[in-house]
Amino acid sequence: MRIASFSDLVSSGELRNVRTVLTIGVFDGVHLGHRAILRAAEKLKKELSADISMAVTFSVNPKDRKGNIDTLRLRAEGIAAEGTDILAVIDFSPEFSKISACGFIDLLMKAVNPAGAAVGSDFRFGNPSSQGRAEDLGPMLRSEGADCRVEIVDSVLDDEGVRISSTALREMISKGELGCFPRFSGQFYRVDLVPLPYGSRSGELIFSRAPIHQLLPPPGSYDARLLSGDGKSTECAAVIDGESLRVILPSGSFADVSGKEEGKGTMLLDSLYLEKRR
């Protein structure tokens, strides 16, 4: 999957004549509801014989949430897994937040030739004072000359009839109810370690909380699984407090090499799955 700047696609016009099926959203956490929308877009691409599928997302959450469920790297992995061809990232700036629904449609038309779109039933676009709804997307694109078919995807419910949403995932993380996370996400909560510096001492990897921009569950000890940059994983424990996230490694694990000398960690890490409270 190619990752591109949305503004670059608009200014270059390289895809302006490329028949594209779009899906648009924050996709924070890429949960089962998001996956249903992404799969609907891929199905629509085949039905319309479109050239590419494109997911449009944002560099930061437009709703200004405190703490993220994912990073752009993890989000891209989740979206790519559903077959999307291009992930276009909008640099969500104060200027962009003022764009009206009509202005956003104009940008889409400059970026691609919309053949279709799949969006969630709660999809909104444009600033709040001139906002468009999911039902408005098709008519507004067609009014600009796009021969575009829009499918509105209903919310996905779990086995208990609860709506799957990023808000619900945030509540699970905040309460430390991580054992419930796969029911909505399809996997345990994943913390991106790639951008994080860390220290090491015998049997432990130590991350300061300061550079961690993802949400962390309440202080305590959690079952976890550490994934290294080469794809190897090991079961471990994670201890969270007000200052740090500590990963406690079992003796003899593949990662135990990081604990042989105290100091700055140098092993290439990928992510940490937090599974449940101990």
Backbone as CSV, one residue per row, in Angstrom:
resi,resn,N_x,N_y,N_z,CA_x,CA_y,CA_z,C_x,C_y,C_z
1,MET,0.843,-1.196,0.000,0.000,0.000,0.000,0.876,1.243,0.000
2,ARG,0.543,2.165,-0.854,1.267,3.437,-0.909,0.680,4.414,0.112
3,ILE,1.540,5.142,0.812,1.103,6.202,1.720,1.488,7.534,1.091
4,ALA,0.512,8.415,0.943,0.742,9.682,0.258,0.142,10.837,1.035
5,SER,0.688,12.016,0.814,0.119,13.240,1.361,-1.088,13.641,0.527
6,PHE,-2.225,13.862,1.182,-3.431,14.256,0.461,-3.212,15.574,-0.274
7,SER,-2.569,16.525,0.370,-2.338,17.828,-0.270,-1.453,17.681,-1.500
8,ASP,-0.481,16.752,-1.471,0.370,16.529,-2.645,-0.440,15.946,-3.793
9,LEU,-1.376,15.046,-3.474,-2.219,14.480,-4.523,-3.107,15.550,-5.152
10,VAL,-3.596,16.479,-4.316,-4.425,17.569,-4.822,-3.609,18.481,-5.729
11,SER,-2.423,18.877,-5.269,-1.623,19.842,-6.031,-1.022,19.240,-7.301
12,SER,-0.632,17.962,-7.235,-0.005,17.342,-8.399,-1.017,16.911,-9.455
13,GLY,-2.207,16.518,-9.016,-3.222,16.046,-9.946,-2.888,14.723,-10.600
14,GLU,-1.919,13.990,-10.046,-1.458,12.751,-10.687,-2.549,11.683,-10.778
15,LEU,-3.543,11.741,-9.861,-4.605,10.735,-9.866,-5.952,11.323,-10.272
16,ARG,-5.929,12.527,-10.824,-7.180,13.240,-11.084,-8.086,12.504,-12.070
17,ASN,-7.501,11.745,-12.958,-8.297,11.008,-13.942,-8.346,9.511,-13.642
18,VAL,-7.936,9.129,-12.436,-7.917,7.722,-12.044,-9.216,7.396,-11.307
19,ARG,-9.972,6.452,-11.827,-11.248,6.078,-11.209,-10.975,5.406,-9.866
20,THR,-11.478,6.033,-8.813,-11.097,5.661,-7.452,-12.321,5.410,-6.592
21,VAL,-12.251,4.371,-5.781,-13.252,4.158,-4.733,-12.653,4.652,-3.427
22,LEU,-13.361,5.553,-2.774,-12.870,6.224,-1.578,-13.512,5.682,-0.317
23,THR,-12.777,5.770,0.764,-13.364,5.704,2.099,-12.627,6.718,2.944
24,ILE,-13.338,7.350,3.853,-12.792,8.516,4.555,-13.093,8.396,6.038
25,GLY,-12.099,8.661,6.869,-12.330,8.640,8.308,-11.039,8.681,9.089
26,VAL,-11.160,8.797,10.393,-9.986,8.786,11.268,-9.414,7.371,11.366
27,PHE,-10.281,6.366,11.411,-9.867,4.963,11.534,-8.976,4.754,12.760
28,ASP,-9.292,5.423,13.850,-8.481,5.335,15.066,-8.618,3.947,15.674
29,GLY,-7.566,3.145,15.581,-7.588,1.801,16.135,-7.971,0.719,15.140
30,VAL,-8.455,1.087,13.959,-8.890,0.160,12.905,-9.622,-1.045,13.527
31,HIS,-10.802,-0.768,14.070,-11.584,-1.823,14.717,-12.465,-2.541,13.698
32,LEU,-13.308,-3.455,14.170,-14.112,-4.274,13.270,-15.114,-3.447,12.471
33,GLY,-15.575,-2.338,13.027,-16.452,-1.449,12.281,-15.727,-0.796,11.115
34,HIS,-14.486,-0.348,11.369,-13.682,0.222,10.291,-13.416,-0.810,9.200
35,ARG,-13.116,-2.028,9.623,-12.794,-3.076,8.645,-13.989,-3.371,7.743
36,ALA,-15.187,-3.278,8.293,-16.384,-3.490,7.474,-16.484,-2.424,6.378
37,ILE,-16.139,-1.191,6.711,-16.170,-0.104,5.728,-15.088,-0.303,4.670
38,LEU,-13.873,-0.654,5.109,-12.769,-0.870,4.164,-13.076,-2.028,3.216
39,ARG,-13.696,-3.083,3.745,-14.053,-4.220,2.889,-15.174,-3.852,1.918
40,ALA,-16.090,-3.011,2.363,-17.154,-2.554,1.466,-16.563,-1.753,0.304
41,ALA,-15.515,-0.963,0.597,-14.855,-0.198,-0.458,-14.176,-1.122,-1.465
42,GLU,-13.531,-2.173,-0.969,-12.876,-3.119,-1.878,-13.906,-3.858,-2.739
43,LYS,-15.024,-4.199,-2.147,-16.095,-4.866,-2.906,-16.631,-3.930,-3.986
44,LEU,-16.796,-2.673,-3.619,-17.305,-1.688,-4.567,-16.297,-1.454,-5.698
45,LYS,-15.021,-1.463,-5.381,-13.976,-1.315,-6.406,-14.102,-2.406,-7.474
46,LYS,-14.327,-3.637,-7.036,-14.475,-4.749,-7.987,-15.747,-4.609,-8.807
47,GLU,-16.844,-4.254,-8.154,-18.126,-4.145,-8.849,-18.105,-3.045,-9.905
48,LEU,-17.397,-1.958,-9.616,-17.359,-0.824,-10.532,-16.171,-0.883,-11.487
49,SER,-15.332,-1.906,-11.326,-14.094,-2.019,-12.117,-13.274,-0.738,-12.022
50,ALA,-13.199,-0.190,-10.814,-12.413,1.016,-10.580,-10.920,0.678,-10.613
51,ASP,-10.107,1.711,-10.767,-8.665,1.501,-10.884,-8.006,1.256,-9.533
52,ILE,-8.375,2.041,-8.532,-7.731,1.934,-7.223,-8.752,2.173,-6.110
53,SER,-8.372,1.757,-4.912,-9.116,2.123,-3.701,-8.227,3.027,-2.870
54,MET,-8.824,4.002,-2.232,-8.066,4.960,-1.429,-8.781,5.230,-0.108
55,ALA,-8.063,5.101,0.986,-8.558,5.511,2.296,-7.961,6.876,2.620
56,VAL,-8.806,7.812,2.982,-8.362,9.153,3.362,-8.478,9.275,4.874
57,THR,-7.362,9.588,5.523,-7.364,9.723,6.976,-6.679,11.023,7.368
58,PHE,-6.445,11.212,8.659,-5.939,12.479,9.176,-4.663,12.261,9.988
59,SER,-3.774,13.242,9.930,-2.523,13.145,10.682,-2.777,13.190,12.182
60,VAL,-3.796,13.913,12.601,-4.220,13.953,14.002,-5.736,13.828,14.033
61,ASN,-6.263,13.432,15.167,-7.706,13.251,15.293,-8.409,14.611,15.274
62,PRO,-9.296,14.848,14.295,-9.991,16.138,14.241,-10.819,16.440,15.482
63,LYS,-11.188,15.409,16.218,-11.987,15.623,17.429,-11.141,15.971,18.630
64,ASP,-9.808,16.097,18.413,-8.880,16.548,19.451,-8.961,15.691,20.709
65,ARG,-8.940,14.384,20.527,-8.948,13.472,21.660,-7.621,13.549,22.405
66,LYS,-7.649,13.319,23.707,-6.420,13.274,24.492,-5.884,11.852,24.485
67,GLY,-4.783,11.664,23.773,-4.230,10.332,23.637,-4.846,9.610,22.463
68,ASN,-4.058,8.812,21.798,-4.514,8.091,20.614,-4.624,6.608,20.899
69,ILE,-5.448,5.926,20.115,-5.531,4.474,20.230,-4.410,3.824,19.428
70,ASP,-3.933,4.539,18.403,-2.883,3.972,17.568,-1.884,5.052,17.180
71,THR,-0.960,4.695,16.282,-0.096,5.649,15.598,-0.404,5.530,14.112
72,LEU,0.088,6.449,13.327,-0.158,6.383,11.894,0.435,5.104,11.311
73,ARG,1.561,4.650,11.840,2.185,3.416,11.347,1.272,2.217,11.581
74,LEU,0.728,2.093,12.792,-0.165,0.970,13.082,-1.463,1.076,12.294
75,ARG,-1.954,2.290,12.147,-3.188,2.485,11.373,-2.979,2.056,9.918
76,ALA,-1.823,2.432,9.367,-1.525,2.058,7.987,-1.464,0.542,7.835
77,GLU,-0.889,-0.150,8.810,-0.837,-1.616,8.752,-2.244,-2.218,8.730
78,GLY,-3.114,-1.694,9.592,-4.478,-2.208,9.665,-5.261,-1.959,8.388
79,ILE,-5.083,-0.789,7.798,-5.788,-0.459,6.564,-5.240,-1.270,5.394
80,ALA,-3.922,-1.422,5.333,-3.306,-2.202,4.254,-3.772,-3.648,4.279
81,ALA,-4.031,-4.169,5.476,-4.454,-5.572,5.603,-5.784,-5.844,4.912
82,GLU,-6.576,-4.801,4.657,-7.871,-4.977,3.999,-7.788,-4.774,2.491
83,GLY,-6.571,-4.592,1.959,-6.386,-4.527,0.520,-6.391,-3.144,-0.093
84,THR,-6.466,-2.102,0.722,-6.503,-0.731,0.215,-5.223,-0.414,-0.559
85,ASP,-5.362,0.291,-1.678,-4.204,0.590,-2.523,-3.410,1.803,-2.047
86,ILE,-4.107,2.859,-1.625,-3.432,4.102,-1.226,-4.036,4.621,0.076
87,LEU,-3.188,5.031,0.988,-3.622,5.744,2.190,-3.204,7.197,2.020
88,ALA,-4.171,8.084,1.892,-3.904,9.507,1.733,-4.086,10.194,3.082
89,VAL,-3.048,10.871,3.550,-3.049,11.468,4.886,-3.236,12.974,4.788
90,ILE,-4.299,13.462,5.412,-4.561,14.895,5.482,-3.816,15.475,6.671
91,ASP,-3.018,16.509,6.417,-2.355,17.233,7.501,-3.415,18.137,8.139
92,PHE,-3.990,17.652,9.251,-5.119,18.374,9.831,-4.614,19.586,10.609
93,SER,-4.662,20.725,9.962,-4.172,21.991,10.505,-5.355,22.879,10.875
94,PRO,-5.109,23.978,11.593,-6.205,24.918,11.875,-6.875,25.420,10.600
95,GLU,-6.087,25.602,9.533,-6.652,26.065,8.267,-7.591,25.009,7.673
96,PHE,-7.154,23.739,7.720,-7.986,22.681,7.144,-9.281,22.523,7.933
97,SER,-9.229,22.754,9.231,-10.426,22.576,10.062,-11.536,23.565,9.696
98,LYS,-11.203,24.616,8.969,-12.194,25.620,8.585,-12.866,25.307,7.249
99,ILE,-12.386,24.279,6.552,-12.925,23.964,5.236,-14.378,23.480,5.346
100,SER,-15.217,24.008,4.484,-16.633,23.609,4.477,-16.791,22.257,3.804
101,ALA,-17.995,21.706,3.899,-18.292,20.452,3.208,-18.078,20.607,1.705
102,CYS,-18.514,21.720,1.142,-18.319,21.965,-0.289,-16.845,22.073,-0.632
103,GLY,-16.080,22.715,0.240,-14.641,22.844,0.014,-13.946,21.502,0.026
104,PHE,-14.402,20.605,0.907,-13.802,19.273,0.982,-14.118,18.480,-0.291
105,ILE,-15.342,18.583,-0.780,-15.715,17.909,-2.025,-14.840,18.412,-3.176
106,ASP,-14.590,19.698,-3.197,-13.743,20.283,-4.243,-12.335,19.693,-4.195
107,LEU,-11.789,19.499,-2.991,-10.461,18.907,-2.860,-10.450,17.459,-3.343
108,LEU,-11.494,16.702,-2.996,-11.576,15.313,-3.459,-11.585,15.247,-4.976
109,MET,-12.351,16.142,-5.618,-12.442,16.145,-7.070,-11.118,16.523,-7.722
110,LYS,-10.311,17.324,-7.033,-8.996,17.686,-7.559,-7.978,16.564,-7.368
111,ALA,-8.230,15.701,-6.389,-7.275,14.630,-6.087,-7.494,13.404,-6.942
112,VAL,-8.776,13.000,-7.146,-9.086,11.749,-7.846,-10.354,11.930,-8.680
113,ASN,-10.654,10.888,-9.441,-11.944,10.797,-10.131,-12.792,9.803,-9.345
114,PRO,-13.685,10.282,-8.466,-14.432,9.377,-7.585,-15.444,8.526,-8.351
115,ALA,-15.186,7.225,-8.386,-16.137,6.301,-8.999,-17.098,5.737,-7.963
116,GLY,-16.663,5.716,-6.716,-17.496,5.194,-5.643,-16.910,5.560,-4.305
117,ALA,-17.697,5.340,-3.269,-17.233,5.602,-1.903,-18.012,4.719,-0.944
118,ALA,-17.336,4.308,0.117,-17.992,3.576,1.207,-17.661,4.310,2.498
119,VAL,-18.681,4.715,3.226,-18.487,5.454,4.476,-19.440,4.914,5.531
120,GLY,-19.106,5.158,6.795,-19.962,4.747,7.888,-21.194,5.635,7.999
121,SER,-22.216,5.131,8.646,-23.468,5.885,8.771,-23.298,7.157,9.608
122,ASP,-22.254,7.202,10.440,-22.023,8.394,11.262,-20.981,9.324,10.651
123,PHE,-20.632,9.111,9.389,-19.626,9.929,8.724,-20.095,11.378,8.583
124,ARG,-19.180,12.310,8.879,-19.436,13.739,8.706,-18.212,14.364,8.038
125,PHE,-18.419,15.419,7.265,-17.286,16.083,6.622,-17.533,17.583,6.557
126,GLY,-16.445,18.348,6.635,-16.542,19.799,6.672,-16.629,20.314,8.094
127,ASN,-16.378,21.606,8.276,-16.423,22.177,9.631,-17.855,22.174,10.151
128,PRO,-18.033,22.182,11.465,-19.369,22.011,12.059,-20.423,23.001,11.582
129,SER,-20.004,24.200,11.184,-20.984,25.204,10.766,-21.522,24.955,9.361
130,SER,-20.827,24.122,8.580,-21.290,23.812,7.219,-20.996,22.347,6.919
131,GLN,-21.466,21.499,7.791,-21.096,20.088,7.769,-21.996,19.267,6.855
132,GLY,-21.389,18.278,6.197,-22.141,17.334,5.400,-22.239,16.005,6.113
133,ARG,-23.298,15.252,5.833,-23.509,13.934,6.418,-23.207,12.850,5.380
134,ALA,-23.223,11.615,5.836,-22.975,10.507,4.921,-23.946,10.551,3.736
135,GLU,-25.207,10.894,4.011,-26.228,10.923,2.971,-25.981,12.023,1.940
136,ASP,-25.184,13.030,2.310,-24.929,14.154,1.409,-23.763,13.891,0.457
137,LEU,-22.933,12.921,0.769,-21.702,12.730,0.010,-21.971,12.426,-1.460
138,GLY,-22.848,11.467,-1.729,-23.145,11.105,-3.110,-23.704,12.260,-3.922
139,PRO,-24.800,12.897,-3.452,-25.358,14.021,-4.212,-24.354,15.149,-4.444
140,MET,-23.514,15.442,-3.449,-22.558,16.538,-3.606,-21.469,16.183,-4.621
141,LEU,-21.010,14.932,-4.616,-20.020,14.521,-5.623,-20.633,14.520,-7.015
142,ARG,-21.851,14.035,-7.123,-22.493,13.993,-8.439,-22.784,15.395,-8.968
143,SER,-23.063,16.340,-8.060,-23.303,17.720,-8.497,-22.056,18.359,-9.083
144,GLU,-20.901,17.788,-8.769,-19.635,18.281,-9.313,-19.198,17.485,-10.534
145,GLY,-20.074,16.606,-11.018,-19.789,15.887,-12.244,-19.250,14.486,-12.079
146,ALA,-19.141,14.007,-10.837,-18.618,12.662,-10.605,-19.723,11.626,-10.773
147,ASP,-19.440,10.600,-11.554,-20.357,9.467,-11.677,-20.024,8.509,-10.530
148,CYS,-20.558,8.825,-9.363,-20.086,8.194,-8.123,-21.218,7.492,-7.380
149,ARG,-20.979,6.244,-7.043,-21.941,5.468,-6.245,-21.433,5.398,-4.804
150,VAL,-22.261,5.806,-3.866,-21.868,5.836,-2.451,-22.660,4.789,-1.681
151,GLU,-21.947,3.982,-0.919,-22.582,3.009,-0.038,-22.357,3.425,1.413
152,ILE,-23.434,3.472,2.174,-23.365,3.824,3.589,-23.423,2.535,4.396
153,VAL,-22.388,2.294,5.159,-22.237,1.038,5.896,-22.767,1.216,7.315
154,ASP,-23.691,0.362,7.705,-24.259,0.434,9.052,-23.203,0.101,10.106
155,SER,-23.430,0.584,11.319,-22.535,0.272,12.432,-22.499,-1.227,12.669
156,VAL,-21.352,-1.716,13.099,-21.188,-3.134,13.410,-21.440,-3.331,14.902
157,LEU,-22.212,-4.350,15.246,-22.520,-4.654,16.641,-21.785,-5.923,17.059
158,ASP,-21.434,-5.999,18.332,-20.819,-7.230,18.827,-21.912,-8.258,19.141
159,ASP,-21.511,-9.395,19.689,-22.473,-10.477,19.955,-23.541,-10.093,20.974
160,GLU,-23.247,-9.047,21.754,-24.203,-8.600,22.761,-25.019,-7.402,22.296
161,GLY,-24.864,-7.042,21.016,-25.625,-5.932,20.466,-25.067,-4.566,20.774
162,VAL,-23.811,-4.501,21.232,-23.173,-3.222,21.549,-22.476,-2.688,20.298
163,ARG,-22.662,-1.407,20.009,-22.051,-0.795,18.831,-20.531,-0.732,19.001
164,ILE,-19.814,-1.211,18.003,-18.350,-1.167,18.015,-17.899,0.215,17.569
165,SER,-17.071,0.862,18.390,-16.627,2.221,18.080,-15.279,2.492,18.740
166,SER,-14.596,3.516,18.245,-13.341,3.940,18.864,-13.586,4.471,20.275
167,THR,-14.741,5.099,20.481,-15.077,5.606,21.815,-15.149,4.468,22.815
168,ALA,-15.771,3.350,22.408,-15.855,2.191,23.301,-14.465,1.614,23.583
169,LEU,-13.598,1.604,22.587,-12.234,1.120,22.797,-11.490,2.013,23.788
170,ARG,-11.687,3.315,23.680,-11.049,4.240,24.612,-11.487,3.963,26.053
171,GLU,-12.759,3.683,26.215,-13.271,3.397,27.555,-12.653,2.116,28.110
172,MET,-12.505,1.105,27.269,-11.873,-0.143,27.710,-10.449,0.102,28.170
173,ILE,-9.702,0.895,27.388,-8.311,1.188,27.759,-8.275,1.965,29.065
174,SER,-9.101,2.987,29.169,-9.103,3.839,30.366,-9.452,3.061,31.628
175,LYS,-10.296,2.032,31.486,-10.690,1.218,32.640,-9.782,0.012,32.851
176,GLY,-8.856,-0.219,31.918,-7.981,-1.387,32.034,-8.666,-2.691,31.677
177,GLU,-9.782,-2.614,30.952,-10.543,-3.819,30.584,-10.031,-4.369,29.248
178,LEU,-8.756,-4.697,29.192,-8.108,-5.044,27.934,-8.496,-6.431,27.443
179,GLY,-8.975,-7.281,28.327,-9.420,-8.598,27.898,-10.607,-8.534,26.960
180,CYS,-11.369,-7.432,27.025,-12.532,-7.247,26.153,-12.149,-6.655,24.801
181,PHE,-10.942,-6.152,24.677,-10.522,-5.401,23.494,-10.680,-6.186,22.187
182,PRO,-10.257,-7.458,22.119,-10.370,-8.190,20.848,-11.803,-8.333,20.338
183,ARG,-12.773,-8.242,21.238,-14.176,-8.364,20.821,-14.566,-7.242,19.867
184,PHE,-13.934,-6.099,20.015,-14.218,-4.943,19.170,-13.148,-4.727,18.104
185,SER,-11.904,-5.096,18.431,-10.778,-4.771,17.568,-10.311,-5.933,16.699
186,GLY,-10.532,-7.159,17.188,-10.001,-8.321,16.494,-8.622,-8.711,16.958
187,GLN,-8.025,-7.896,17.827,-6.727,-8.207,18.414,-6.593,-7.445,19.731
188,PHE,-5.578,-7.795,20.517,-5.348,-7.077,21.764,-4.794,-5.682,21.480
189,TYR,-4.854,-4.833,22.499,-4.392,-3.451,22.346,-2.893,-3.424,22.085
190,ARG,-2.497,-2.675,21.072,-1.114,-2.670,20.594,-0.489,-1.295,20.783
191,VAL,0.624,-1.243,21.484,1.367,-0.004,21.702,2.569,0.001,20.764
192,ASP,2.704,1.042,19.973,3.781,1.161,18.995,5.083,1.537,19.715
193,LEU,6.094,0.690,19.596,7.377,0.947,20.253,8.426,1.517,19.311
194,VAL,8.152,1.519,18.015,9.158,1.947,17.032,9.690,3.357,17.312
195,PRO,8.833,4.336,17.614,9.365,5.690,17.798,9.904,5.974,19.201
196,LEU,9.896,4.976,20.093,10.172,5.251,21.493,11.596,4.870,21.909
197,PRO,12.330,5.795,22.524,13.608,5.422,23.136,13.338,4.632,24.409
198,TYR,14.292,3.795,24.785,14.099,3.026,26.011,15.444,2.690,26.630
199,GLY,15.383,2.396,27.915,16.561,1.931,28.628,16.398,0.461,28.969
200,SER,17.458,-0.148,29.425,17.381,-1.560,29.779,18.187,-1.831,31.031
201,ARG,17.730,-2.810,31.766,18.502,-3.378,32.866,18.114,-4.848,32.920
202,SER,18.798,-5.604,33.682,18.634,-7.051,33.636,17.163,-7.465,33.658
203,GLY,16.740,-8.040,32.528,15.389,-8.579,32.451,14.290,-7.577,32.217
204,GLU,14.620,-6.276,31.984,13.582,-5.261,31.811,13.931,-4.288,30.690
205,LEU,12.901,-3.830,30.012,12.986,-2.704,29.091,12.162,-1.579,29.708
206,ILE,12.706,-0.371,29.737,12.070,0.719,30.475,11.795,1.891,29.531
207,PHE,10.511,2.227,29.401,10.083,3.329,28.539,9.512,4.449,29.410
208,SER,9.971,5.667,29.200,9.361,6.814,29.859,7.979,7.048,29.268
209,ARG,7.036,7.470,30.085,5.692,7.740,29.577,5.631,9.008,28.738
210,ALA,6.588,9.913,28.938,6.515,11.225,28.287,6.369,11.162,26.765
211,PRO,7.155,10.344,26.050,7.018,10.328,24.591,5.935,9.385,24.067
212,ILE,5.218,8.711,24.953,4.161,7.792,24.520,2.881,8.592,24.311
213,HIS,2.444,8.717,23.065,1.264,9.513,22.754,-0.003,8.671,22.648
214,GLN,0.145,7.359,22.783,-1.041,6.501,22.826,-1.576,6.423,24.247
215,LEU,-2.859,6.106,24.345,-3.461,5.889,25.644,-2.829,4.674,26.313
216,LEU,-2.652,4.746,27.614,-2.217,3.586,28.387,-3.281,3.289,29.434
217,PRO,-3.443,2.024,29.785,-4.419,1.677,30.825,-3.942,2.152,32.191
218,PRO,-4.774,2.019,33.220,-4.398,2.485,34.560,-3.156,1.774,35.089
219,PRO,-2.469,2.406,36.052,-1.294,1.765,36.653,-1.605,0.356,37.136
220,GLY,-0.639,-0.524,36.932,-0.813,-1.916,37.337,0.056,-2.824,36.506
221,SER,-0.130,-4.111,36.706,0.636,-5.124,35.987,-0.291,-5.848,35.008
222,TYR,0.207,-6.066,33.793,-0.602,-6.645,32.727,0.147,-7.774,32.016
223,ASP,-0.577,-8.800,31.631,-0.019,-9.783,30.714,0.212,-9.092,29.379
224,ALA,1.328,-9.436,28.724,1.660,-8.737,27.488,2.434,-9.666,26.554
225,ARG,2.605,-9.185,25.335,3.408,-9.905,24.360,4.244,-8.896,23.591
226,LEU,5.551,-9.106,23.578,6.477,-8.184,22.935,6.820,-8.685,21.540
227,LEU,6.700,-7.785,20.557,7.027,-8.118,19.173,8.281,-7.353,18.772
228,SER,9.285,-8.070,18.265,10.523,-7.428,17.844,10.445,-7.040,16.379
229,GLY,11.442,-6.290,15.927,11.441,-5.818,14.554,11.531,-6.920,13.521
230,ASP,12.024,-8.088,13.909,12.125,-9.198,12.956,10.932,-10.151,13.035
231,GLY,9.897,-9.735,13.773,8.667,-10.509,13.812,8.584,-11.542,14.916
232,LYS,9.636,-11.707,15.708,9.595,-12.669,16.807,8.802,-12.073,17.969
233,SER,8.159,-12.936,18.735,7.375,-12.450,19.856,7.656,-13.289,21.094
234,THR,7.408,-12.688,22.242,7.572,-13.412,23.496,6.542,-12.928,24.496
235,GLU,6.032,-13.847,25.287,5.120,-13.463,26.359,5.925,-12.805,27.468
236,CYS,5.355,-11.782,28.076,6.064,-11.027,29.103,5.036,-10.363,30.004
237,ALA,5.503,-9.494,30.866,4.617,-8.700,31.710,4.913,-7.227,31.469
238,ALA,3.901,-6.405,31.571,4.070,-4.957,31.463,3.603,-4.330,32.767
239,VAL,4.448,-3.460,33.309,4.115,-2.752,34.542,4.032,-1.270,34.231
240,ILE,2.884,-0.678,34.501,2.628,0.726,34.190,2.492,1.501,35.495
241,ASP,3.204,2.625,35.574,3.014,3.536,36.708,2.980,4.957,36.161
242,GLY,3.029,5.931,37.027,2.908,7.315,36.594,4.073,7.833,35.792
243,GLU,5.221,7.153,35.867,6.427,7.628,35.206,6.853,6.785,34.023
244,SER,6.534,5.508,34.038,7.134,4.628,33.037,6.232,3.459,32.647
245,LEU,6.621,2.841,31.551,6.100,1.556,31.119,7.285,0.604,31.130
246,ARG,7.223,-0.429,31.973,8.322,-1.390,32.075,7.875,-2.730,31.507
247,VAL,8.700,-3.299,30.653,8.445,-4.610,30.082,9.378,-5.598,30.765
248,ILE,8.803,-6.543,31.500,9.589,-7.517,32.256,9.659,-8.806,31.453
249,LEU,10.874,-9.183,31.084,11.083,-10.296,30.165,11.366,-11.585,30.912
250,PRO,10.865,-12.709,30.391,11.206,-13.989,31.011,12.663,-14.348,30.734
251,SER,13.291,-15.010,31.655,14.686,-15.410,31.485,14.823,-16.314,30.269
252,GLY,15.843,-16.018,29.443,16.100,-16.843,28.273,15.282,-16.496,27.063
253,SER,14.475,-15.446,27.138,13.668,-15.062,25.983,14.556,-14.441,24.909
254,PHE,14.005,-14.311,23.686,14.794,-13.738,22.594,15.208,-12.310,22.911
255,ALA,14.409,-11.623,23.743,14.695,-10.221,24.043,15.607,-10.048,25.242
256,ASP,15.937,-11.141,25.913,16.708,-11.037,27.149,18.095,-10.455,26.926
257,VAL,18.548,-10.452,25.671,19.843,-9.871,25.347,19.888,-8.390,25.721
258,SER,18.730,-7.728,25.693,18.696,-6.307,26.018,18.959,-6.050,27.488
259,GLY,18.837,-7.064,28.305,19.030,-6.872,29.733,20.412,-7.262,30.224
260,LYS,21.303,-7.638,29.339,22.622,-8.082,29.789,23.484,-6.938,30.283
261,GLU,23.222,-5.733,29.748,23.963,-4.569,30.208,22.974,-3.448,30.489
262,GLU,23.202,-2.758,31.592,22.324,-1.641,31.894,22.646,-0.472,30.976
263,GLY,21.651,0.330,30.657,21.865,1.512,29.843,20.831,1.647,28.758
264,LYS,21.218,2.294,27.672,20.304,2.574,26.579,20.037,1.310,25.777
265,GLY,18.728,1.016,25.529,18.381,-0.168,24.760,18.683,0.024,23.287
266,THR,19.161,-1.008,22.638,19.535,-0.908,21.227,18.827,-1.935,20.349
267,MET,18.079,-2.856,20.931,17.403,-3.863,20.136,16.247,-3.237,19.356
268,LEU,16.043,-3.682,18.122,14.967,-3.168,17.296,13.643,-3.775,17.748
269,LEU,12.753,-2.920,18.235,11.457,-3.367,18.732,10.356,-2.911,17.795
270,ASP,9.239,-3.619,17.813,8.100,-3.252,16.983,6.948,-2.729,17.828
271,SER,6.387,-3.565,18.671,5.206,-3.163,19.421,5.001,-4.067,20.620
272,LEU,4.077,-3.652,21.466,3.736,-4.397,22.674,2.223,-4.572,22.715
273,TYR,1.781,-5.833,22.781,0.366,-6.120,22.945,0.063,-6.234,24.438
274,LEU,-0.871,-5.409,24.923,-1.309,-5.477,26.306,-2.583,-6.314,26.351
275,GLU,-2.552,-7.414,27.105,-3.629,-8.400,26.980,-4.650,-8.365,28.105
276,LYS,-4.218,-8.374,29.348,-5.186,-8.272,30.440,-4.453,-7.939,31.731
277,ARG,-5.231,-7.421,32.669,-4.653,-7.056,33.959,-4.343,-8.317,34.765
278,ARG,-3.205,-8.311,35.411,-2.835,-9.477,36.247,-3.513,-9.391,37.597
